[in-house]
Amino acid sequence: MRRLLEFLVTKRHWFLFILLEVVCLVLIYQNSAYQRTVLISTTNVVTGNIASLVGNVSGYFNMRAINRELAEKNGELEMRLLQLQNEIRQLQAREVPFDGYADSARVFPYKFIMAQVKNNSVTQLSNYITINKGKKDGITPQMGVVSESGLVGVVSLVGDHFSVVLPVLNPKFRQSCKVLGRNYAGSLAWDGRNARYAQLMELPRHVEFQKGDTVVTSGYSAIFPAGIKVGTVSDYRREHDDNFYTLEIELSTNFQALDYVRVLMNEEQAEQWKLEKEALKNDK
């Protein structure tokens, strides 16, 4: 209290000045119609600017919610498209009429969880992405991660509320991919040079392709379904033994601008891996 009184006494001339200014403004407002009009007009302008600023800030946060909702809807549509593509492949393989097969078609095993990117690196040799979903949200290691544009990576480490993703932009990442419309797969990897490009290696020489062709996941794993877009062919070269191509792939995902991603959940993943491990044990 003593310090407050000392402060008021020390600054008394400022308080007196402010009081007199307020009295002057009140007198001007009451006795001059012109000054009253100017003051009201100025007040309206200031109030309008403040309201506009508040509206912009509120709109910004609303846009984030809208963007998240749109990302979720796009994810649902993409999963539905992948499901239809999977059913078409099964129909073509069985060569039976659609009406006779519809009831017996297997349920598409993939679902997704929306997550927001909280940390992301693209300039390191070994890049990683942190997302805001973890064990308590149903995330486990070796789940695939995609964006609205295409392939992102695979979940590597999982905490209660956060997870770390091993992205395409990491030399440890490997994924089976193929040129759309071709049945031969190669291995997608990153050479650590350019964040916009990855390499599809070990593609057999007799595979036909051209620059601009779309590259997608092959479906030869329990992590990603077939048909997830990876990028487009921008260049190619032959390997030293001349039996394989290495394709330069311009990635469809812009890793520098990642915001929301989708973590894919394959309900049949555990069963597939269990059988594959048992098969490997039997070969020893």
N, C-alpha and C positions, 0 to 999 in steps of 0.2 A: 504493500500500500504506500509506504514511504517513497519508494522509487517511482511509483505512478504519479504521486503528487509532485515530486521533483521534476519529472518529465513534463507535466502539464504547466508548471510554473516556468520552466525553461523555454517551452515552445508557446507561451501565452500570446506573443505577438502574432504568430501564424494563425492561431485559433481566432484571434480578434479580426485579423485580415479576412479570413474565410467567412466569418459571421457578417462583416460589413458588406462583402461581396454578395452574399445571399440576400441581405436587406435591400441592396441596390437593385438586384435583379427582380425582386418582388415588386418594388416601387415602379420600376420601368414597365413591368408586365401589366400592372394595374392602371397606370396613367397614360400609356401610349398604345394606341390601337395598332400602329405600324410595327412597333417593337414586339408587341404580343404576337402578331401574325408571323414575324420572322422567327421568334422563339419556338412557336408551335411547329412551324415548318421544319426548323432544324431538328427539333425533338423527334418529329415523325421520320425524318431521314435516318437519324441515328438508330431509332427503334427498328426501322425497316432493315437496316444493315445488320443489326444484331439478330433479328429474326431470320434473315437470310442465312447468316453464318450458322445459326443453330439448326436450320433446316438442312443445310449442306452436310453438317456433321452427322445429323440423324440419318440423312439419306445415304451417307457413306456406309454406316453400320448396317442399314437395311439392305444395301446392295450386297454386302458380304453374306447376309442370310439368304438373299435371293440367289446369289451365285452358288451357294452350297446346295440349295434346293434343286437348281438346274443341274448341277453336277450329279446329284443323286438320281434324278430322272434320266439323264443321259446314260448313267451306269445301268439302270434297269433296262433301258432300250437296247444297250449294247449286249447285255447278258442274254436278252431275248433273241437278238439277232444271232449270237453265237449258238444258242440252243437250236434255232431253226436250221442253221448251217450244219450242225451236228446231226440233226434228224435227217436232213437231205442226204448227207454222206452215208448214213446207215441204210436209207431207202435204196440208194444207188448200189450199195454193196449187196443187199439182199435181193434186189431186182423183183420186188413184189409191188402190187398196186398200193397206193397210199391209203385207201380206205381200209384195206385189210391189215395194214401195219400200224395204224394210228393208235389203236388200243394197246398194242404190245410194245410201243416205243419206251425205251428207258428214260427215266427222269433225268434231266440235265443236272449233274451233281455240283455245279459251281454256283456259289453265292458270293456276295461281296460286302465289305464293311468300309464305309467312308472314313477317311482320315485326313488330317491337315498336316502339311509339312511344317515342322518347327525349326529344322536346321538342315542345311543342304550345302554341299561343296561340289564344285565342278572343275576347279583349277589344280587339284592335287593329283598325284599319280594314283593313289587309292582313295577314291571318293566314297562318301557315305551320306545317307539321308536319314533324318530322325523324324518320326511321325508321332502324333499324339494319341495313339491307341496301343494297348498292351494286353497282357494276359487277362485282365478283368473285362476286356472287351471281346475276348475270344480269339486273340491273335496268338499264333504259334510260329516257331521257326519254319522256314521252307515254304511259306505261303507266297504266292506270286503277287506282285504289285504292278498296277497299270494306271495310266492317266487317261483323260479324255482323248488324247492324241495317240496313245499306244503304249508299248512296253516300257516299264520303269526299272524293275529289278525284283529281288527276292528278299524276304524278311530274314535277317541274319541273327540278331539278338533281340530278346523280348524282356521287358520289365513289366511291372504291374500296370503302368499308365502310359508308357512310351515304348517304341520299338525302333531298332536301327535296321535300315534297308541297305542291302548290297546292290547298288545300281548297275546298269549296263556300263556306266563310266567307271569301272573298276576292273583291273586285269584278272581278278579272281572270278569274275562272272562268266558263266558259260550257259548257252541255251540253244537247243535245237530249233532251227528255223529253216524256211524254204521259200523259194520264189512262188508267189501265188499262181495256182494253176499247174504247178509241177509237183511231182511226188517224191523228188529226191531232196534230202535234207542235208544241211551243213551245220557247223557250229559257229554261233555268234559270239564274238569276243571284241575287246577294245584294246587298241595298241597304245593308249596313253597319250596320244598326240592332240587330237582335236575333239572337243566336246560335242560336235555336231555329227561326227561320223564314227561308225563301228565297222567291223569286218566280218563277213560271212565266209568262213574257211572250209576247206575240204569238200567243196561242192564238185561232184563228178564232172569230168570234162564234156561228156555227151549231153549234159543238161542244156536245154535251149533257153536263152534269156536275152534281154536287151536293156540298155540304159532306160531308166524310168519305170521299170517293172516294180511292182509292190512286193515286199518281203514280209512274211507273217510267221507266227509261231507254228511249228509243225504238229503239235499235239502229242509228240513222242515223249511225254513226261507227265507226272501227276501234279505238276505245279501250274502249268498254263494250258488252257484248252487250245485247240487248233483255231487259227484265224485271227489272233491278236496282231494288230498291225505293228510292225517294227520300223519300217522306213521304205525307201526306194533305192534302187540300184543307181549309183552315180558313176561308177567306174569298175574295172575288173583287171585282174592279171592272172597269169598262169603260175602254178607252183613250179619248183625246181625240177620235180620228176615229170612234169608236163601231163600228169593224169588228173589234176584237180585245179579248180579255179578258186581264187580268193576275190570276193566281191566287196567293193567299197559301198557301204550302206549309209545314206543320209538319213539320220534318225528322225522319226516323226515326232518324238517327244522333245520339247524344248526344256532341258533340265535346268536352265537358268531361270525359268519362269514358273516352276512347279508351285502349286498352291494346294489343291485338293487331289488326293489319289484314292484308288480303290484297292483294298486288299482282298485277294481272291481266296475263297474257302472251298476246297474240294472235299466233299463228304466221303469220297471213295479213296482218298489219298493214302490213308493209313493201311487199308486193306491191300492196295496195290503194292506198296513198299514192303509190307510184311511178306507177301508171296515172292517178290523179287529177291528179298534177302534169303529166304528159305531156298530158293533156286540156286543162289550163289553158294550157300553152304553145302548143298548136295554135290556141287561140282568139285569140291575140295577133297 
